[in-house]
Amino acid sequence: MVLALGLAMAVLVAGGCSRLTFVKQDASRKGVERVAPEYTFKETESGKRRLEARRLAASADRHLRVGELDAAARQARAAIKADPDLPESHTAMALVAARQGNAELSGSHHSEAARVGPSGATFNNYGAWLCGNGRAEESLTWFDQAVTDPRYGDRAGALANAGTCAARAGQFDRVERDLRAALELDPVNAVALTSMAEESMRQGRYLDARAFSERRLAAAPATPTALELASRIEDKLGDSVAAARYVQRLRTEFPQAGTAFPGESSTP
């Protein structure tokens, strides 16, 4: 199952500004000249470093999106050097390391991002890494923390991840609870819909599984996982024609997947 990593960085290219309160002169006081006060601002060195780190992290993200991994890595390392306490810098490095196949380095930077910048986003990202690297039970605590962050804009994503990873951890008492909570917030959350179809299959509720699978395929572009799941559900329902139709779609749209029809042997 594909986790919603969230793994999209909220990189602020421009630095935040403090709100200033200007004193309004009392015009009723006769003979008092109203002079606008002068304010002189001097950006601190730490502020400059943070601004530069944000710029570099954003640059790393842009390079990563177009597959320029070496350039992305250089920019992410420079961002960390400029401001090691900026969570976006570590998130950028974590994503680069994941693309490079270095899971351990990716996890260490997701962990560091959560330490220096505790937030729903960094908690969800680290939880997703833990779940994807065989530590599903440990990941649940991080998803729970993400959900309780009132500022986090993707609570549905964290709940969907929590339900998906609870199934991997064998904690089936919370799987459906978390997934339904995710769908209440976001009825077209692809991760939650896929996992609800899987959970319904596990419970032998194949008609429910079909309904969730169809909702998933209507909510977002098809993936090999979604089509293969739909085929398995139809096979359980005894509709071999529908099952074969989904696999044919998979073969046409994702020829590299190598999935067989129900009853056949999968190709390597």
ZADO-1210 file (C-alpha; in nm, 4 decimals, padded with zeros to 6 digits):
<atoms>
<atom x="00.0000" y="00.0000" z="00.0000" code="MET" pos="1"/>
<atom x="00.1232" y="00.3425" z="-00.0830" code="VAL" pos="2"/>
<atom x="00.1537" y="00.5717" z="00.2126" code="LEU" pos="3"/>
<atom x="00.0667" y="00.9302" z="00.1881" code="ALA" pos="4"/>
<atom x="00.3898" y="01.0593" z="00.2825" code="LEU" pos="5"/>
<atom x="00.3168" y="01.4029" z="00.3047" code="GLY" pos="6"/>
<atom x="00.6148" y="01.3926" z="00.2300" code="LEU" pos="7"/>
<atom x="00.5671" y="01.7366" z="00.0525" code="ALA" pos="8"/>
<atom x="00.7732" y="02.0074" z="00.2206" code="MET" pos="9"/>
<atom x="00.6220" y="02.3356" z="00.3319" code="ALA" pos="10"/>
<atom x="00.9223" y="02.5425" z="00.2340" code="VAL" pos="11"/>
<atom x="00.8821" y="02.9140" z="00.2909" code="LEU" pos="12"/>
<atom x="01.1005" y="03.1033" z="00.0512" code="VAL" pos="13"/>
<atom x="01.0375" y="03.4361" z="00.2185" code="ALA" pos="14"/>
<atom x="01.1129" y="03.4863" z="00.5839" code="GLY" pos="15"/>
<atom x="00.8333" y="03.5629" z="00.8273" code="GLY" pos="16"/>
<atom x="00.7865" y="03.9202" z="00.9471" code="CYS" pos="17"/>
<atom x="00.6965" y="04.0311" z="01.2968" code="SER" pos="18"/>
<atom x="00.3786" y="04.2289" z="01.3364" code="ARG" pos="19"/>
<atom x="00.4527" y="04.5832" z="01.4448" code="LEU" pos="20"/>
<atom x="00.2282" y="04.8121" z="01.6465" code="THR" pos="21"/>
<atom x="00.2549" y="05.1757" z="01.5502" code="PHE" pos="22"/>
<atom x="00.1600" y="05.4416" z="01.8039" code="VAL" pos="23"/>
<atom x="-00.1056" y="05.6790" z="01.6771" code="LYS" pos="24"/>
<atom x="-00.0488" y="06.0364" z="01.7936" code="GLN" pos="25"/>
<atom x="-00.3302" y="06.2120" z="01.9770" code="ASP" pos="26"/>
<atom x="-00.4508" y="06.4837" z="01.7394" code="ALA" pos="27"/>
<atom x="-00.6547" y="06.6505" z="02.0145" code="SER" pos="28"/>
<atom x="-00.3416" y="06.7778" z="02.1839" code="ARG" pos="29"/>
<atom x="-00.2977" y="07.1342" z="02.0546" code="LYS" pos="30"/>
<atom x="00.0428" y="07.2514" z="01.9584" code="GLY" pos="31"/>
<atom x="00.1831" y="06.9006" z="01.9354" code="VAL" pos="32"/>
<atom x="00.3571" y="06.8289" z="01.6112" code="GLU" pos="33"/>
<atom x="00.2625" y="06.4879" z="01.4698" code="ARG" pos="34"/>
<atom x="00.5800" y="06.3269" z="01.3496" code="VAL" pos="35"/>
<atom x="00.5876" y="05.9754" z="01.2094" code="ALA" pos="36"/>
<atom x="00.8444" y="05.7776" z="01.4070" code="PRO" pos="37"/>
<atom x="01.1378" y="05.6297" z="01.2223" code="GLU" pos="38"/>
<atom x="01.2092" y="05.2599" z="01.2539" code="TYR" pos="39"/>
<atom x="01.5377" y="05.1015" z="01.1632" code="THR" pos="40"/>
<atom x="01.5481" y="04.7265" z="01.1073" code="PHE" pos="41"/>
<atom x="01.8617" y="04.5221" z="01.0985" code="LYS" pos="42"/>
<atom x="01.8360" y="04.1594" z="00.9985" code="GLU" pos="43"/>
<atom x="02.0232" y="03.9315" z="01.2353" code="THR" pos="44"/>
<atom x="02.2856" y="03.6873" z="01.1175" code="GLU" pos="45"/>
<atom x="02.0713" y="03.3945" z="01.2331" code="SER" pos="46"/>
<atom x="01.7799" y="03.5353" z="01.0361" code="GLY" pos="47"/>
<atom x="01.9932" y="03.5594" z="00.7235" code="LYS" pos="48"/>
<atom x="02.1129" y="03.2005" z="00.7683" code="ARG" pos="49"/>
<atom x="01.7567" y="03.0753" z="00.8087" code="ARG" pos="50"/>
<atom x="01.6420" y="03.2600" z="00.4997" code="LEU" pos="51"/>
<atom x="01.9318" y="03.1156" z="00.3002" code="GLU" pos="52"/>
<atom x="01.8597" y="02.7655" z="00.4336" code="ALA" pos="53"/>
<atom x="01.4987" y="02.7936" z="00.3222" code="ARG" pos="54"/>
<atom x="01.6101" y="02.9050" z="-00.0224" code="ARG" pos="55"/>
<atom x="01.8491" y="02.6097" z="-00.0487" code="LEU" pos="56"/>
<atom x="01.5885" y="02.3602" z="00.0763" code="ALA" pos="57"/>
<atom x="01.3422" y="02.4893" z="-00.1825" code="ALA" pos="58"/>
<atom x="01.6102" y="02.4553" z="-00.4503" code="SER" pos="59"/>
<atom x="01.6807" y="02.0974" z="-00.3385" code="ALA" pos="60"/>
<atom x="01.3111" y="02.0192" z="-00.3724" code="ASP" pos="61"/>
<atom x="01.3001" y="02.1605" z="-00.7255" code="ARG" pos="62"/>
<atom x="01.6022" y="01.9541" z="-00.8324" code="HIS" pos="63"/>
<atom x="01.4507" y="01.6441" z="-00.6730" code="LEU" pos="64"/>
<atom x="01.1251" y="01.6860" z="-00.8637" code="ARG" pos="65"/>
<atom x="01.3071" y="01.6671" z="-01.1973" code="VAL" pos="66"/>
<atom x="01.5321" y="01.3796" z="-01.0945" code="GLY" pos="67"/>
<atom x="01.8539" y="01.5770" z="-01.0467" code="GLU" pos="68"/>
<atom x="01.9593" y="01.3848" z="-00.7359" code="LEU" pos="69"/>
<atom x="02.3202" y="01.5031" z="-00.7122" code="ASP" pos="70"/>
<atom x="02.2203" y="01.8680" z="-00.7336" code="ALA" pos="71"/>
<atom x="01.9370" y="01.8115" z="-00.4867" code="ALA" pos="72"/>
<atom x="02.1766" y="01.6470" z="-00.2417" code="ALA" pos="73"/>
<atom x="02.4239" y="01.9361" z="-00.2676" code="ARG" pos="74"/>
<atom x="02.1549" y="02.1921" z="-00.2008" code="GLN" pos="75"/>
<atom x="02.0078" y="01.9943" z="00.0904" code="ALA" pos="76"/>
<atom x="02.3511" y="01.9559" z="00.2528" code="ARG" pos="77"/>
<atom x="02.4138" y="02.3279" z="00.2083" code="ALA" pos="78"/>
<atom x="02.0750" y="02.4038" z="00.3667" code="ALA" pos="79"/>
<atom x="02.1631" y="02.1941" z="00.6710" code="ILE" pos="80"/>
<atom x="02.4997" y="02.3658" z="00.6992" code="LYS" pos="81"/>
<atom x="02.3349" y="02.7077" z="00.6784" code="ALA" pos="82"/>
<atom x="02.0772" y="02.6253" z="00.9472" code="ASP" pos="83"/>
<atom x="02.0867" y="02.2798" z="01.1090" code="PRO" pos="84"/>
<atom x="01.7796" y="02.3683" z="01.3146" code="ASP" pos="85"/>
<atom x="01.5528" y="02.4228" z="01.0143" code="LEU" pos="86"/>
<atom x="01.3239" y="02.1171" z="00.9712" code="PRO" pos="87"/>
<atom x="01.2775" y="02.1777" z="00.5974" code="GLU" pos="88"/>
<atom x="01.6514" y="02.1276" z="00.5457" code="SER" pos="89"/>
<atom x="01.6409" y="01.7826" z="00.7047" code="HIS" pos="90"/>
<atom x="01.3202" y="01.6894" z="00.5244" code="THR" pos="91"/>
<atom x="01.4835" y="01.7784" z="00.1936" code="ALA" pos="92"/>
<atom x="01.7846" y="01.5597" z="00.2762" code="MET" pos="93"/>
<atom x="01.5568" y="01.2768" z="00.3899" code="ALA" pos="94"/>
<atom x="01.3696" y="01.2792" z="00.0598" code="LEU" pos="95"/>
<atom x="01.6923" y="01.2896" z="-00.1406" code="VAL" pos="96"/>
<atom x="01.8388" y="00.9992" z="00.0577" code="ALA" pos="97"/>
<atom x="01.5220" y="00.7960" z="00.0037" code="ALA" pos="98"/>
<atom x="01.5441" y="00.8495" z="-00.3717" code="ARG" pos="99"/>
<atom x="01.9091" y="00.7455" z="-00.3589" code="GLN" pos="100"/>
<atom x="01.8150" y="00.4228" z="-00.1832" code="GLY" pos="101"/>
<atom x="01.9742" y="00.5145" z="00.1485" code="ASN" pos="102"/>
<atom x="01.6890" y="00.4302" z="00.3881" code="ALA" pos="103"/>
<atom x="01.8964" y="00.4664" z="00.7038" code="GLU" pos="104"/>
<atom x="02.0116" y="00.8194" z="00.6161" code="LEU" pos="105"/>
<atom x="01.6582" y="00.9133" z="00.5156" code="SER" pos="106"/>
<atom x="01.5211" y="00.7973" z="00.8486" code="GLY" pos="107"/>
<atom x="01.7850" y="00.9810" z="01.0487" code="SER" pos="108"/>
<atom x="01.6980" y="01.3096" z="00.8776" code="HIS" pos="109"/>
<atom x="01.3225" y="01.2578" z="00.9179" code="HIS" pos="110"/>
<atom x="01.3893" y="01.1948" z="01.2869" code="SER" pos="111"/>
<atom x="01.6020" y="01.5082" z="01.3118" code="GLU" pos="112"/>
<atom x="01.3369" y="01.7161" z="01.1334" code="ALA" pos="113"/>
<atom x="01.0808" y="01.6010" z="01.3921" code="ALA" pos="114"/>
<atom x="01.3232" y="01.6873" z="01.6731" code="ARG" pos="115"/>
<atom x="01.4164" y="02.0394" z="01.5623" code="VAL" pos="116"/>
<atom x="01.0742" y="02.1253" z="01.4205" code="GLY" pos="117"/>
<atom x="00.8051" y="01.9230" z="01.5975" code="PRO" pos="118"/>
<atom x="00.4846" y="01.9520" z="01.3941" code="SER" pos="119"/>
<atom x="00.2138" y="01.7422" z="01.2365" code="GLY" pos="120"/>
<atom x="00.4051" y="01.7376" z="00.9089" code="ALA" pos="121"/>
<atom x="00.7382" y="01.6200" z="01.0501" code="THR" pos="122"/>
<atom x="00.5658" y="01.3652" z="01.2772" code="PHE" pos="123"/>
<atom x="00.3659" y="01.2244" z="00.9849" code="ASN" pos="124"/>
<atom x="00.6749" y="01.2070" z="00.7653" code="ASN" pos="125"/>
<atom x="00.8791" y="01.0221" z="01.0264" code="TYR" pos="126"/>
<atom x="00.5901" y="00.7878" z="01.1034" code="GLY" pos="127"/>
<atom x="00.5564" y="00.7052" z="00.7348" code="ALA" pos="128"/>
<atom x="00.9276" y="00.6291" z="00.7154" code="TRP" pos="129"/>
<atom x="00.9083" y="00.4015" z="01.0197" code="LEU" pos="130"/>
<atom x="00.6104" y="00.2125" z="00.8804" code="CYS" pos="131"/>
<atom x="00.7724" y="00.1748" z="00.5407" code="GLY" pos="132"/>
<atom x="01.0875" y="00.0353" z="00.6996" code="ASN" pos="133"/>
<atom x="00.9454" y="-00.2467" z="00.9079" code="GLY" pos="134"/>
<atom x="00.8644" y="-00.0473" z="01.2215" code="ARG" pos="135"/>
<atom x="00.4881" y="-00.0180" z="01.1827" code="ALA" pos="136"/>
<atom x="00.4027" y="-00.0463" z="01.5509" code="GLU" pos="137"/>
<atom x="00.6470" y="00.2301" z="01.6405" code="GLU" pos="138"/>
<atom x="00.5047" y="00.4531" z="01.3688" code="SER" pos="139"/>
<atom x="00.1600" y="00.4718" z="01.5282" code="LEU" pos="140"/>
<atom x="00.2744" y="00.6983" z="01.8110" code="THR" pos="141"/>
<atom x="00.4039" y="00.9506" z="01.5576" code="TRP" pos="142"/>
<atom x="00.0821" y="00.9500" z="01.3562" code="PHE" pos="143"/>
<atom x="-00.1151" y="01.0030" z="01.6754" code="ASP" pos="144"/>
<atom x="00.1004" y="01.3052" z="01.7574" code="GLN" pos="145"/>
<atom x="00.0519" y="01.4416" z="01.4050" code="ALA" pos="146"/>
<atom x="-00.3260" y="01.4199" z="01.4376" code="VAL" pos="147"/>
<atom x="-00.3244" y="01.6177" z="01.7623" code="THR" pos="148"/>
<atom x="-00.1401" y="01.9142" z="01.6074" code="ASP" pos="149"/>
<atom x="-00.4179" y="02.1730" z="01.5549" code="PRO" pos="150"/>
<atom x="-00.2073" y="02.3573" z="01.2964" code="ARG" pos="151"/>
<atom x="-00.1568" y="02.0540" z="01.0740" code="TYR" pos="152"/>
<atom x="-00.3513" y="02.0771" z="00.7506" code="GLY" pos="153"/>
<atom x="-00.3425" y="01.7075" z="00.6575" code="ASP" pos="154"/>
<atom x="-00.4879" y="01.5261" z="00.9568" code="ARG" pos="155"/>
<atom x="-00.6719" y="01.3008" z="00.7129" code="ALA" pos="156"/>
<atom x="-00.3394" y="01.1891" z="00.5668" code="GLY" pos="157"/>
<atom x="-00.1982" y="01.1090" z="00.9110" code="ALA" pos="158"/>
<atom x="-00.5122" y="00.9126" z="01.0033" code="LEU" pos="159"/>
<atom x="-00.4991" y="00.7219" z="00.6739" code="ALA" pos="160"/>
<atom x="-00.1366" y="00.6350" z="00.7419" code="ASN" pos="161"/>
<atom x="-00.2232" y="00.5334" z="01.0975" code="ALA" pos="162"/>
<atom x="-00.4957" y="00.2949" z="00.9820" code="GLY" pos="163"/>
<atom x="-00.2780" y="00.1461" z="00.7106" code="THR" pos="164"/>
<atom x="00.0146" y="00.0924" z="00.9451" code="CYS" pos="165"/>
<atom x="-00.2049" y="-00.0409" z="01.2251" code="ALA" pos="166"/>
<atom x="-00.2970" y="-00.3235" z="00.9864" code="ALA" pos="167"/>
<atom x="00.0709" y="-00.3902" z="00.9216" code="ARG" pos="168"/>
<atom x="00.1312" y="-00.3923" z="01.2970" code="ALA" pos="169"/>
<atom x="-00.1562" y="-00.6358" z="01.3518" code="GLY" pos="170"/>
<atom x="-00.3499" y="-00.3836" z="01.5620" code="GLN" pos="171"/>
<atom x="-00.6789" y="-00.4504" z="01.3867" code="PHE" pos="172"/>
<atom x="-00.8847" y="-00.2913" z="01.6641" code="ASP" pos="173"/>
<atom x="-00.7840" y="00.0542" z="01.5411" code="ARG" pos="174"/>
<atom x="-00.7569" y="-00.0024" z="01.1648" code="VAL" pos="175"/>
<atom x="-01.1156" y="00.0736" z="01.0669" code="GLU" pos="176"/>
<atom x="-01.1506" y="00.3436" z="01.3327" code="ARG" pos="177"/>
<atom x="-00.8596" y="00.5459" z="01.1938" code="ASP" pos="178"/>
<atom x="-00.9487" y="00.4878" z="00.8301" code="LEU" pos="179"/>
<atom x="-01.3109" y="00.5951" z="00.8757" code="ARG" pos="180"/>
<atom x="-01.1951" y="00.9031" z="01.0649" code="ALA" pos="181"/>
<atom x="-00.9677" y="00.9862" z="00.7700" code="ALA" pos="182"/>
<atom x="-01.2550" y="00.9485" z="00.5244" code="LEU" pos="183"/>
<atom x="-01.4786" y="01.1734" z="00.7329" code="GLU" pos="184"/>
<atom x="-01.2209" y="01.4485" z="00.6861" code="LEU" pos="185"/>
<atom x="-01.1351" y="01.3593" z="00.3254" code="ASP" pos="186"/>
<atom x="-01.3859" y="01.1274" z="00.1510" code="PRO" pos="187"/>
<atom x="-01.1558" y="01.0819" z="-00.1501" code="VAL" pos="188"/>
<atom x="-00.8354" y="01.0024" z="00.0373" code="ASN" pos="189"/>
<atom x="-00.6807" y="00.7346" z="-00.1836" code="ALA" pos="190"/>
<atom x="-00.4738" y="00.5735" z="00.0917" code="VAL" pos="191"/>
<atom x="-00.7717" y="00.5385" z="00.3258" code="ALA" pos="192"/>
<atom x="-00.9953" y="00.4001" z="00.0499" code="LEU" pos="193"/>
<atom x="-00.7352" y="00.1419" z="-00.0542" code="THR" pos="194"/>
<atom x="-00.6782" y="00.0335" z="00.3026" code="SER" pos="195"/>
<atom x="-01.0523" y="00.0146" z="00.3746" code="MET" pos="196"/>
<atom x="-01.0889" y="-00.2141" z="00.0726" code="ALA" pos="197"/>
<atom x="-00.8069" y="-00.4303" z="00.2077" code="GLU" pos="198"/>
<atom x="-00.9569" y="-00.4379" z="00.5572" code="GLU" pos="199"/>
<atom x="-01.2996" y="-00.5289" z="00.4204" code="SER" pos="200"/>
<atom x="-01.1351" y="-00.8100" z="00.2256" code="MET" pos="201"/>
<atom x="-00.9650" y="-00.9339" z="00.5413" code="ARG" pos="202"/>
<atom x="-01.3008" y="-00.9441" z="00.7180" code="GLN" pos="203"/>
<atom x="-01.4649" y="-01.1261" z="00.4268" code="GLY" pos="204"/>
<atom x="-01.6914" y="-00.8308" z="00.3428" code="ARG" pos="205"/>
<atom x="-01.6305" y="-00.8489" z="-00.0297" code="TYR" pos="206"/>
<atom x="-01.9185" y="-00.6264" z="-00.1414" code="LEU" pos="207"/>
<atom x="-01.7920" y="-00.3526" z="00.0915" code="ASP" pos="208"/>
<atom x="-01.4426" y="-00.4124" z="-00.0435" code="ALA" pos="209"/>
<atom x="-01.5720" y="-00.3654" z="-00.3983" code="ARG" pos="210"/>
<atom x="-01.7429" y="-00.0383" z="-00.3022" code="ALA" pos="211"/>
<atom x="-01.4260" y="00.1025" z="-00.1453" code="PHE" pos="212"/>
<atom x="-01.2174" y="-00.0155" z="-00.4399" code="SER" pos="213"/>
<atom x="-01.4484" y="00.1531" z="-00.6887" code="GLU" pos="214"/>
<atom x="-01.4394" y="00.4731" z="-00.4846" code="ARG" pos="215"/>
<atom x="-01.0598" y="00.4561" z="-00.4834" code="ARG" pos="216"/>
<atom x="-01.0381" y="00.4203" z="-00.8610" code="LEU" pos="217"/>
<atom x="-01.2783" y="00.7123" z="-00.9051" code="ALA" pos="218"/>
<atom x="-01.0910" y="00.9322" z="-00.6576" code="ALA" pos="219"/>
<atom x="-00.7416" y="00.9300" z="-00.8085" code="ALA" pos="220"/>
<atom x="-00.5466" y="00.7940" z="-01.1056" code="PRO" pos="221"/>
<atom x="-00.5145" y="00.4171" z="-01.1076" code="ALA" pos="222"/>
<atom x="-00.2017" y="00.2492" z="-00.9760" code="THR" pos="223"/>
<atom x="-00.0848" y="-00.1118" z="-01.0138" code="PRO" pos="224"/>
<atom x="-00.1758" y="-00.1722" z="-00.6485" code="THR" pos="225"/>
<atom x="-00.5289" y="-00.0366" z="-00.6906" code="ALA" pos="226"/>
<atom x="-00.5981" y="-00.2384" z="-01.0058" code="LEU" pos="227"/>
<atom x="-00.4520" y="-00.5587" z="-00.8651" code="GLU" pos="228"/>
<atom x="-00.6643" y="-00.5167" z="-00.5507" code="LEU" pos="229"/>
<atom x="-00.9788" y="-00.4600" z="-00.7590" code="ALA" pos="230"/>
<atom x="-00.9035" y="-00.7779" z="-00.9533" code="SER" pos="231"/>
<atom x="-00.8599" y="-00.9806" z="-00.6330" code="ARG" pos="232"/>
<atom x="-01.1889" y="-00.8498" z="-00.4952" code="ILE" pos="233"/>
<atom x="-01.3799" y="-00.9452" z="-00.8102" code="GLU" pos="234"/>
<atom x="-01.2178" y="-01.2866" z="-00.8019" code="ASP" pos="235"/>
<atom x="-01.3463" y="-01.3346" z="-00.4449" code="LYS" pos="236"/>
<atom x="-01.6940" y="-01.2299" z="-00.5595" code="LEU" pos="237"/>
<atom x="-01.6820" y="-01.4883" z="-00.8378" code="GLY" pos="238"/>
<atom x="-01.6842" y="-01.2371" z="-01.1229" code="ASP" pos="239"/>
<atom x="-01.3957" y="-01.3665" z="-01.3313" code="SER" pos="240"/>
<atom x="-01.4838" y="-01.1377" z="-01.6224" code="VAL" pos="241"/>
<atom x="-01.4540" y="-00.8231" z="-01.4082" code="ALA" pos="242"/>
<atom x="-01.1367" y="-00.9581" z="-01.2467" code="ALA" pos="243"/>
<atom x="-00.9791" y="-01.0169" z="-01.5871" code="ALA" pos="244"/>
<atom x="-01.0865" y="-00.6722" z="-01.7039" code="ARG" pos="245"/>
<atom x="-00.8960" y="-00.5069" z="-01.4182" code="TYR" pos="246"/>
<atom x="-00.5862" y="-00.7111" z="-01.4888" code="VAL" pos="247"/>
<atom x="-00.6100" y="-00.6233" z="-01.8564" code="GLN" pos="248"/>
<atom x="-00.6164" y="-00.2579" z="-01.7568" code="ARG" pos="249"/>
<atom x="-00.3109" y="-00.3177" z="-01.5430" code="LEU" pos="250"/>
<atom x="-00.1259" y="-00.4839" z="-01.8312" code="ARG" pos="251"/>
<atom x="-00.2184" y="-00.2025" z="-02.0674" code="THR" pos="252"/>
<atom x="-00.1552" y="00.0922" z="-01.8380" code="GLU" pos="253"/>
<atom x="00.1377" y="-00.0557" z="-01.6435" code="PHE" pos="254"/>
<atom x="00.3034" y="-00.3172" z="-01.8642" code="PRO" pos="255"/>
<atom x="00.6070" y="-00.3285" z="-01.6362" code="GLN" pos="256"/>
<atom x="00.3950" y="-00.4555" z="-01.3441" code="ALA" pos="257"/>
<atom x="00.3842" y="-00.8139" z="-01.4759" code="GLY" pos="258"/>
<atom x="00.0653" y="-00.9135" z="-01.2909" code="THR" pos="259"/>
<atom x="-00.1183" y="-01.2248" z="-01.4063" code="ALA" pos="260"/>
<atom x="-00.4861" y="-01.2974" z="-01.4424" code="PHE" pos="261"/>
<atom x="-00.6477" y="-01.4691" z="-01.1439" code="PRO" pos="262"/>
<atom x="-00.5443" y="-01.8318" z="-01.1443" code="GLY" pos="263"/>
<atom x="-00.2334" y="-01.7688" z="-01.3539" code="GLU" pos="264"/>
<atom x="00.1218" y="-01.7494" z="-01.2327" code="SER" pos="265"/>
<atom x="00.2600" y="-01.4000" z="-01.1980" code="SER" pos="266"/>
<atom x="00.5370" y="-01.3127" z="-01.4375" code="THR" pos="267"/>
<atom x="00.8703" y="-01.2229" z="-01.2771" code="PRO" pos="268"/>
</atoms>
